[in-house]
Amino acid sequence: MASMDGLDASPEITKCIAQFVVLIPAYEPNDTLVRLVDEILTLGRANSTFAGVIIVNDGSVREGALRAIEELRSLPQIKIIAHEQNQGKGAALKTGFQNVLDDFADVGFVVSADADGQHTATDIFRVAADSLSSGNPCIGYRTFANDIPLRSRVGNISTAALFSVAGGAKVNDTQSGLRSYIREDLTKLLAIESDRYDFEFHCLFQMARNKKRPLGQIPIETIYEPGNPTSHFNPLLDSARIYFVFFR
């Protein structure tokens, strides 16, 4: 298992590479992903720092999901990578990270976003802009207002509190999938052995502990669908994996 220590800070500031790519892990997506990508491309046409979208199809088999992915294949600045079988969100992120290292030499930042409609294109570009300006990683945090179910608000608050103790840093929304990663951190993040939802937690621990390159945090729109029908997060199993990171 990779070290939980903070990432090493290089004297070279990554912001000199003024481009970013959007990475979207997708498992059984629907038309929501198509709409999101369309909005990203629309904003990207007026943004010289936008280098494209990488979609990792993590073993989708449903007809609607395959149709949505095929529709995206013909769009400009889109790269689709497929896992033959479902491997988990962490594995999909790793595949995208490695592809950035191999094929996107001018990209300094990777902005990850979810395929289920939880993030807006505007917020994706806001997170990217924060990193391009500061040279640091960034996470978009949700505010969880009163119209969000109490269980979701309490879960997020308690997890953030535990993270502040175990991680040594205050992070407002530890479960947000909208975050930016620095290119020179990707190799170390790829060494983390987790392949599921807990991979993002391991990454967050490492980024939050790097005091020389502090993690930026900006508020983003909170989008909640009752029951979260498009999410593939297993409340019992995936939560257990995440909390195991704390206890270890």
Secondary structure, 3 states (H helix, E strand, C coil): CCCCCCCCCCCCCHHHCCCEEEEEEECCCCHHHHHHHHHHHHHHCCCCCEEEEEEEEECCCCHHHHHHHHHHHCCCCEEEEEECCCCCHHHHHHHHHHHHHHHCCCCCEEEECCCCCCCCHHHHHHHHHHHHHHCCCEEEECCCCCCCCHHHHHHHHHHHHHHHHHCCCCCCCCCCCCEEEEHHHHHHHHCCCCCCCHHHHHHHHHHHCCCCCCCEEEECCCCCCCCCCCCCCCCCHHHHHHHHHHHC
